[in-house]
């Protein structure tokens, strides 16, 4: 089963000069919505925002850190499109599968 990232919250990058069309950014996917067996996988099948079937790779754990307080909050697992499926004009999208209990509203830029 491929994740269709168009079904989930997309937060465009805020650098308007580099992202004037709003296609670069982060897709926020709650783990509960796609199945707990995806947690930490190194490769994920995805239907991207252009309708292409592609592979996203990574699965690295992502944290938000507060250096002053000395704390870290586990956000989820981060993936980027495989170089094998990238096109020359493909938007740069980060797929972030959110950890259980992480509230999308807490993600910077998500509304």
N, C-alpha and C positions, 0 to 999 in steps of 0.2 A: 504494500500500500504506500503510495506517495503522498506526502503532505502537500496540499495546495495552499501555498502561502497567501494567496489572495483572500482566503477565508479568515485570515487573522489580522490583528492590529499591525499596521505598518507605520513606523516612525521615520520620516525622511530625515536625512542628514540636514543640519541647519546651515551649512555653508552654501549660501545661495549662488555664489559665483561658480563653484564647482558642481553644483547640483541644481541648475535653474529649472529643470523639469520635474524635480522631486522624485526621481526614480532610484537614487542611491539612498540606502538607509538600512533599518533593522526591522525584520519581521519577528514579532513576539508571539510565540506559540506555547500556550500552557501545556505542560506535560500531560495533565489529566485528559486533555482534548485529543491527544494523539497516541496515548498508550505508554505505560510505564516501561515497556520493553525497549523504548528508544533512549532511555537515560544513558548518556555517556557513549553511545555508539560512535565509531569513527567515521561512518559514512551513512548518509540519509538520502533517500530518494525524494525528490521535490518536483512539484509543478510550480515553476516560477511565475512571477507577475506578468510575464510575456506569454505564458501558456506553454513554455517549453518543458519537457521532461529532462531534468538534470540531476546531477549528484552533488550534494554538499558534503564537505569533509571537515573534520576537526574533532569536535566533541570535547574540546578543552573546557574545564570548569571556569566560570566567569564570576568575579566578585566585584562589588563596589566597596572601596576602602575609604575609611575616614582616618587619615594619618594622625590628626591631632588627638582623636579619641582612642586611636590604636585598635580600631574595630574593622571587621570585614563582614559583609553580608553576601552569602551565596545567592547568586541570581539564577544561574542555570548553566546550560552547555551551549557553546558558541560554535557556529559552522559557517564556512564560506564556500562558494561554488568551486567545484573541482576545476583545475586548469584544463582537464580533458574536455569539459563541456562549455567553457567560457568562449564567448565570441568577442570580436574586436570592439564592439559597441555595446556590450552587455553591461547593464547597471551593476554596480558593486553592492550586493545585498548581504547583510549579516543575518543568518537565521539563528535566533536565540530561543532554544527550548527552555522555558522557565521552570525553575525548581518548584516542587509542590509547595503551595502556600504563598508563593511570591505574587503579589498583587500588581497587575499590569499598570494600574494607576500610579504606582510608585516608580515606574521607569521614567527617567528624564525625557520629556517631550511627548509622552503618551497622554492622550486626553480621554 
